[in-house]
Amino acid sequence: MGLPGLFKLEKDSIVANVEIVYGRPDWLCRALKRLLIEVWWDDLQKLDFVVSDADVDCHQYCNPDDRNVAIGVMLKGLGITHCVVRGGIGDTKSRESAPTVDLRRDALEIVIAQLPQDHPAVLALSYLVRPDVRDAAQAVREAPPAIRPFKPVAYSKYSGYLRAQTLRELRDAIDAGSDVVVDQASTVDADKVIGFLAACFPHKRTAARTIDSDIHFFMDMMAYFQKTKKEPARLIYLARKYAAVPAVHMLLCAWLLCGGNDFMVGYIALASRTNKGNATERETFFAMLDQMMAGARPVMSLDELFDFLCATREERIRVVFALIYYFDAPFFIENGRVRRGLEAAVELAPTAAARERIIDMFSMVVMSELYEIVEAVVAAACATPEGIRAIKATGRELRARAPSEEESAVVRAGALIEGVDAVCASARAALRASALFGHGGAAVLEVLAVPPSVAKMMKDLRDEAETHERRGDVGLRDAERAVRRLARVAAQLEDRFRRTALVISRARDAFARLTVADPTLVRLFAKALTACLSEDEDTVKAALAATGVFDVSRPGGRHLAARFATTPAAAAAAAPAVA
């Protein structure tokens, strides 16, 4: 959950751990008390409050409310305030869109699909959404599913706890040192409530009890950890790093998100948390963080981090979206009003210093070139409680339509090929609907197609999977291997068609202003599209630079910025640069 591989990567942040001894009803309370005493041995009163993510106990064979009450009694004996949170609607995670990784969809696609294709925010973002996501969103709009009941909190068991139904009540309870349980019906996602508390009370020493590594963004955490099945389970205390300087801590969070997170499929290669091949980049980055903390180096901006990681535009968009959803997501509903993390924390933080810290930390995201266009989509799609529920329902609808893990490798291979064909059709439809089509763009349609050699490769991989599957159990591993190879090919093709969709979008305005067809411009545009479909990134950069149509002078060479300076008419109507 959250950030796979974090506990192993951040092993130097584990300040204490105790072995969990099962066999008694109070095993967790005993282990938790031992852990807290080990960390805060000199003065437990330094720890102000502990937040329990109630969903953590869904993974254990127990009643979560009974366990939280028992933990609250133990904490009260130590003089520590206890806050209990359980999620309600919940955020849409990419893993919820399909049971297998190769068919999952980015959460950003699900959010964009809630808006019309001609919505100004969607047009400005120019991020290609696969047709199956839009079909699922349309199905939800036509027949909204009943909201699944979540496991309710038994409030009657929390004797002596205040029940916070608004964020102000929650803030006041924590400020007064009172035990509190957060109203579940008002909570969208428990993680973000914990983030809100951390933002409002940076001067308090806090820790979260959870197994969700996302919480590491907000506060110290206590979590279950078992390195191997042969080793005993342990309760670990993971301390945050670089928290003293908000901008540096946010940069670390961005780097962690680049290595994979709940809202995007895959990761940026150079930010992988587990790949040994990028150890040099990882060591260099953390050395730079140390220098920034010491004041020996200016704090790197988010866009500079992307350049350091050679991230593509699509990857940057996905990470900016993840940062918004972790730190400024819709997370609470008050009287029909959707509250977002940043505005709620700035409004309710009890001190001016806390408010300044919040703004300082998130300013790194706001200053990114892509922030405004991503934020516009999030704001439009999540403006109402109904919109948030529709996003969640769309993810479930996608999962219901996707082939299951138990279905044959051939079925999943066929779904991958159909997905590529659908993305290609979307790019072609975008070209037909644009003003380019009336200025000679029809000839460019021949370029927008799956290359015959690649189509044959995908078919061969599907046939190979079928051949192995016919061998029975002995061939299942080889069949899965063929499907994984096909998934990689499909992902590369979809990225190329996303790139062509971006070119079409950025060129649209320039062509719309032309009163007569410009054969030179059409020819250059066709050449640029052909380059976008190339397998080799160097070929893409060289071809685009040679045509003079797109500026690829930025570091990494992956920003496609329309200039259209080849003719006087086009120069006067030059498309805006792509961030």
TAFEN-V803030 format. One record per residue. RES is the residue in three letters. NEAR is the number of other ideal C-beta (glycine too) atoms within 12 Angstrom. Layout:
BEGIN
RES|NEAR + RES|NEAR
END
This chain:
BEGIN
MET|29 + GLY|34 + LEU|39 + PRO|23 + GLY|22 + LEU|36 + PHE|31 + LYS|20 + LEU|30 + GLU|32 + LYS|18 + ASP|12 + SER|27 + ILE|30 + VAL|24 + ALA|26 + ASN|29 + VAL|28 + GLU|21 + ILE|28 + VAL|17 + TYR|18 + GLY|10 + ARG|12 + PRO|15 + ASP|22 + TRP|25 + LEU|35 + CYS|32 + ARG|23 + ALA|34 + LEU|40 + LYS|28 + ARG|27 + LEU|39 + LEU|35 + ILE|22 + GLU|23 + VAL|32 + TRP|28 + TRP|15 + ASP|10 + ASP|15 + LEU|24 + GLN|16 + LYS|19 + LEU|31 + ASP|32 + PHE|40 + VAL|45 + VAL|47 + SER|49 + ASP|45 + ALA|46 + ASP|34 + VAL|36 + ASP|28 + CYS|23 + HIS|19 + GLN|21 + TYR|13 + CYS|22 + ASN|18 + PRO|35 + ASP|29 + ASP|23 + ARG|33 + ASN|42 + VAL|32 + ALA|30 + ILE|40 + GLY|35 + VAL|24 + MET|29 + LEU|35 + LYS|24 + GLY|17 + LEU|28 + GLY|20 + ILE|35 + THR|33 + HIS|43 + CYS|48 + VAL|49 + VAL|46 + ARG|39 + GLY|37 + GLY|34 + ILE|36 + GLY|33 + ASP|41 + THR|47 + LYS|35 + SER|34 + ARG|29 + GLU|30 + SER|41 + ALA|37 + PRO|21 + THR|28 + VAL|26 + ASP|36 + LEU|38 + ARG|36 + ARG|46 + ASP|42 + ALA|42 + LEU|47 + GLU|46 + ILE|49 + VAL|49 + ILE|40 + ALA|42 + GLN|40 + LEU|35 + PRO|19 + GLN|27 + ASP|14 + HIS|21 + PRO|16 + ALA|27 + VAL|31 + LEU|27 + ALA|28 + LEU|41 + SER|39 + TYR|43 + LEU|42 + VAL|43 + ARG|42 + PRO|31 + ASP|37 + VAL|43 + ARG|31 + ASP|25 + ALA|37 + ALA|39 + GLN|23 + ALA|22 + VAL|32 + ARG|23 + GLU|13 + ALA|13 + PRO|19 + PRO|19 + ALA|10 + ILE|19 + ARG|13 + PRO|10 + PHE|22 + LYS|18 + PRO|19 + VAL|34 + ALA|22 + TYR|25 + SER|13 + LYS|23 + TYR|33 + SER|16 + GLY|20 + TYR|32 + LEU|28 + ARG|27 + ALA|37 + GLN|23 + THR|26 + LEU|39 + ARG|23 + GLU|24 + LEU|41 + ARG|32 + ASP|20 + ALA|31 + ILE|38 + ASP|27 + ALA|18 + GLY|21 + SER|25 + ASP|33 + VAL|37 + VAL|40 + VAL|45 + ASP|32 + GLN|34 + ALA|25 + SER|36 + THR|40 + VAL|41 + ASP|44 + ALA|45 + ASP|45 + LYS|43 + VAL|49 + ILE|49 + GLY|42 + PHE|48 + LEU|46 + ALA|42 + ALA|49 + CYS|39 + PHE|37 + PRO|33 + HIS|18 + LYS|30 + ARG|25 + THR|36 + ALA|44 + ALA|40 + ARG|46 + THR|41 + ILE|33 + ASP|43 + SER|40 + ASP|39 + ILE|41 + HIS|43 + PHE|45 + PHE|43 + MET|39 + ASP|39 + MET|43 + MET|47 + ALA|39 + TYR|35 + PHE|31 + GLN|19 + LYS|16 + THR|10 + LYS|7 + LYS|7 + GLU|12 + PRO|18 + ALA|25 + ARG|26 + LEU|37 + ILE|38 + TYR|37 + LEU|40 + ALA|27 + ARG|34 + LYS|29 + TYR|32 + ALA|27 + ALA|19 + VAL|26 + PRO|33 + ALA|32 + VAL|34 + HIS|33 + MET|41 + LEU|40 + LEU|42 + CYS|41 + ALA|45 + TRP|46 + LEU|42 + LEU|43 + CYS|39 + GLY|38 + GLY|37 + ASN|44 + ASP|37 + PHE|43 + MET|40 + VAL|34 + GLY|32 + TYR|33 + ILE|37 + ALA|21 + LEU|28 + ALA|38 + SER|25 + ARG|32 + THR|20 + ASN|19 + LYS|12 + GLY|11 + ASN|24 + ALA|16 + THR|13 + GLU|26 + ARG|30 + GLU|13 + THR|21 + PHE|34 + PHE|26 + ALA|16 + MET|26 + LEU|32 + ASP|19 + GLN|20 + MET|29 + MET|23 + ALA|16 + GLY|12 + ALA|12 + ARG|19 + PRO|14 + VAL|30 + MET|28 + SER|24 + LEU|39 + ASP|29 + GLU|27 + LEU|44 + PHE|39 + ASP|24 + PHE|27 + LEU|34 + CYS|24 + ALA|38 + THR|35 + ARG|41 + GLU|38 + GLU|39 + ARG|42 + ILE|43 + ARG|41 + VAL|42 + VAL|45 + PHE|44 + ALA|44 + LEU|46 + ILE|42 + TYR|46 + TYR|47 + PHE|44 + ASP|38 + ALA|44 + PRO|43 + PHE|44 + PHE|46 + ILE|31 + GLU|26 + ASN|14 + GLY|13 + ARG|18 + VAL|32 + ARG|35 + ARG|35 + GLY|43 + LEU|36 + GLU|26 + ALA|36 + ALA|40 + VAL|29 + GLU|23 + LEU|31 + ALA|32 + PRO|24 + THR|20 + ALA|13 + ALA|17 + ALA|28 + ARG|25 + GLU|18 + ARG|28 + ILE|37 + ILE|26 + ASP|24 + MET|42 + PHE|36 + SER|25 + MET|33 + VAL|41 + VAL|27 + MET|25 + SER|33 + GLU|26 + LEU|36 + TYR|32 + GLU|21 + ILE|33 + VAL|40 + GLU|31 + ALA|27 + VAL|40 + VAL|44 + ALA|28 + ALA|26 + ALA|41 + CYS|41 + ALA|24 + THR|18 + PRO|26 + GLU|22 + GLY|32 + ILE|39 + ARG|31 + ALA|34 + ILE|48 + LYS|40 + ALA|35 + THR|40 + GLY|41 + ARG|30 + GLU|33 + LEU|42 + ARG|29 + ALA|21 + ARG|26 + ALA|31 + PRO|27 + SER|16 + GLU|19 + GLU|11 + GLU|20 + SER|25 + ALA|38 + VAL|29 + VAL|25 + ARG|37 + ALA|40 + GLY|26 + ALA|34 + LEU|42 + ILE|35 + GLU|26 + GLY|40 + VAL|40 + ASP|28 + ALA|27 + VAL|38 + CYS|34 + ALA|25 + SER|33 + ALA|41 + ARG|31 + ALA|23 + ALA|39 + LEU|38 + ARG|19 + ALA|21 + SER|32 + ALA|28 + LEU|41 + PHE|26 + GLY|20 + HIS|32 + GLY|24 + GLY|35 + ALA|19 + ALA|21 + VAL|35 + LEU|24 + GLU|15 + VAL|31 + LEU|37 + ALA|26 + VAL|32 + PRO|23 + PRO|10 + SER|15 + VAL|28 + ALA|21 + LYS|15 + MET|25 + MET|35 + LYS|25 + ASP|20 + LEU|35 + ARG|34 + ASP|22 + GLU|27 + ALA|36 + GLU|25 + THR|19 + HIS|26 + GLU|28 + ARG|18 + ARG|16 + GLY|13 + ASP|12 + VAL|11 + GLY|21 + LEU|21 + ARG|17 + ASP|23 + ALA|32 + GLU|27 + ARG|20 + ALA|34 + VAL|39 + ARG|25 + ARG|25 + LEU|39 + ALA|34 + ARG|23 + VAL|33 + ALA|38 + ALA|29 + GLN|29 + LEU|38 + GLU|40 + ASP|33 + ARG|38 + PHE|42 + ARG|39 + ARG|40 + THR|42 + ALA|41 + LEU|37 + VAL|49 + ILE|43 + SER|37 + ARG|40 + ALA|46 + ARG|33 + ASP|24 + ALA|36 + PHE|37 + ALA|24 + ARG|23 + LEU|30 + THR|14 + VAL|16 + ALA|23 + ASP|28 + PRO|17 + THR|24 + LEU|39 + VAL|35 + ARG|23 + LEU|33 + PHE|47 + ALA|33 + LYS|30 + ALA|42 + LEU|42 + THR|29 + ALA|33 + CYS|42 + LEU|35 + SER|26 + GLU|18 + ASP|14 + GLU|22 + ASP|15 + THR|20 + VAL|33 + LYS|27 + ALA|18 + ALA|28 + LEU|36 + ALA|23 + ALA|17 + THR|32 + GLY|24 + VAL|38 + PHE|42 + ASP|27 + VAL|33 + SER|17 + ARG|27 + PRO|17 + GLY|26 + GLY|26 + ARG|34 + HIS|36 + LEU|41 + ALA|29 + ALA|38 + ARG|31 + PHE|39 + ALA|23 + THR|25 + THR|28 + PRO|14 + ALA|22 + ALA|32 + ALA|20 + ALA|15 + ALA|25 + ALA|26 + ALA|34 + PRO|21 + ALA|19 + VAL|33 + ALA|29
END
